[in-house]
Amino acid sequence: MAWLTGHLTVLVFWAFAGVAIVSAAMCVTRRNPVASALWLVVTLFQLAGLFVVLDAQFLAVLQVLVYAGAIMVLFLFVIMLLNLGQGGPHDFKGVIGLGVGAVLAVLLLLQLSVLRHLEPPAAIALPPGTMAAQQAHDGLVGTVARPLFDAYLVPFEITSLLLLAAIVGAVVLAMRKL
Amino acid sequence: MTLDVSNYPQLLTALLPELVLSAWALILLLVVAWRHGTARDLRLAGWLTLVALATAAGAAWWLWWQSAHAAGISTMIAVDDFRFVADWIFLGGALLTVLFSMRYLEREGLLAPEYYVLLVFATIGMMLMGGGEDLMVIFLGLELMSICLYALAGFNRRSPRAAEAGLKYFLLGAFASAFLLYGIALVYGATGTTNLSLIGVQVVSLELQHAPLLLLGVALLLIGFGFKVAAVPFHMWAPDVYDGSPTPVAGYMATAVKAAAFAALFRVVGEAFGPVGAWREIVAGLAITTMVAGNLIALAQRSLKRMLAYSSVAHAGYLLVAVATGVAAGSAAFVFYLVAYSLTTLAAFALLAAKGRGGESDVQIDDLAGLAAQRPWLAFALSVCMLSLLGFPGTAGFIGKWYILVAAMSTGQGWLAALLVLTSVVSAGYYLPVVMAMYMQPAVSTEAHAEVCLDGFGRVAMAVAVAGLLFFGVAPNRLLDLSKTSATVQRGAAAGAIAAPTFSPGH
């Protein structure tokens, strides 16, 4: 029992990570776009679980609300409106597609294996417990909100311009009669 | 005037040009919401845009005139002359684009005043890229600019070529943004900050010059910027996108957009990665492939629009030479060349728009035969543009190339300088046929160029551009002084950031 409580975090991590990897693989291999999108929802839920393991509960809630909720519903709407429900032709056409995919996968594995052995420089690594102390001081939401409206105010406001410009662009391309 | 950007009123002062332009963008959007559909509304939006760009340029001038600078290390937005001069280049490019667009939009039946709104938003994005002191601001500025340009590229929805251009630009642009973002993430992982000056400090104090994480991040950042400036081998999108876009937009993409990406690249490598030597070799390698491939492929083009597209790729190579020489030697040459190149290329695209109909993709170089006899002023203007792009003495293009050569020689990169001269000689093979066609070949018929003309706005803009090219070609001192002061201030900012940063997670 002592062993279990000591390793509970690791077990929870592997459970969420394993399901996340399997569902991500299912997402890219399904031929039906609706099935793909639903598998992506599963992946996003697992990521939310991983955020909780990292002491970022507020981020986990946001992940579910924004990504798994709003954005994925939008995805499904678009897929259904475009009438892409039935399976299309297979994506990996011939040897070239598979070859490129394999090369990219090997590159990613190499990169991960190198990064695995890298320690962040001690000067920039956060001491253990920093996040917990921060959250005790500012609250879960405050830990995210304070930097967002203080140190990162300028990027935050630029994002509002970005969204407005994207809306104008979409309306111009989609609704305008020429 | 010293501005402490951690204090809100002073932060707003530092952001004045961007704020003015954003306010105008919202006003313009409201006007457009009620007044859209007729040619008259389109002209009204065009006039408002001209006023907006002029007031934003005035705000940038006011800050420059007050010699505004940041107190200590500036966060998020830089306050230095490099930013103000870069702002003028973007705003000037946008101003000329609006002048050239006025008649073009009516002629092509693109009666949608949202065109100007997107143009203004894109310009705000550029200003944030050129002035961003933080990788996040630079990235958001880049996205703001790019999203507007995706819509502008596909603006003519009746043309399948425009749809192709918009989609191609969107897909490759998103691809490039992913590279950039991944690079930023790795740099953050290695240094613990996204502030450019602080990255520079961290690289030295933590001795990260050869850290694999940082080098990988720098390489990915350079690939992302390589896509945006259309450096070979990341240039594949440029000719097709320029070809399908409305011609004034293509001119805008080839000048202001490229200038913004270069300004951001210059600031990033200068302030953040100065101590990391590796970027210099990568940029020099990109410069070589871009100069050689851009010029050789341009030789084979018969369509004027595609030739100008590959010419803009080749010029990205010359600008990369200036970047490779570094902040200390190259920034004055860099700013000067950017101005000369932007003026020339915008004017050339505007002349192409005056000649062509229905997207201009079909104007061949031979179609210009005999233009000089029937439209002497337009032929003269186009000749000046071609000679300036070639780097002929007496034009601004020559002075710009000259200073890049001097900078490359002074840093011991003589082989880059030699290659620049050799490829410029090759470029005569596609610039001079345009001049020869206009002056030495007879026109096909007396009516061949009857429809070729610019409206009043276009004429004014063309006169300004050509006069500027000739003036800076003969008397470059004033512009050069401006380039030099902007360079010294930027260098001072990079050198002044010596205080060791205290890393605080989220305050």
Interface residues (C-beta under 8 A of the other chain):
Chain A: Q111 V114 L115 L118 P120 P121 A123 I124 L126 T130 M131 Q134 T143 R146 P147 D150 A151 Y152 V154 P155 I158 T159 L161 L162 L164 A165 A166 V168 G169 A170 V171 V172 L173 R176 L178
Chain B: L11 L15 S22 A25 L29 T75 M76 I77 G109 L110 L111 A112 E114 Y115 V117 L118 F121 A122 I124 G125 L128 D134 M136 V137 L140 G141 E143 L144 I147 C148 Y150 A151 G154 F155 N156 R157 R158 G166 G189 A190 T191 G192 T193 Q202 S205 L206 L208 P212 L213 L216 F503 P505 G506 H507
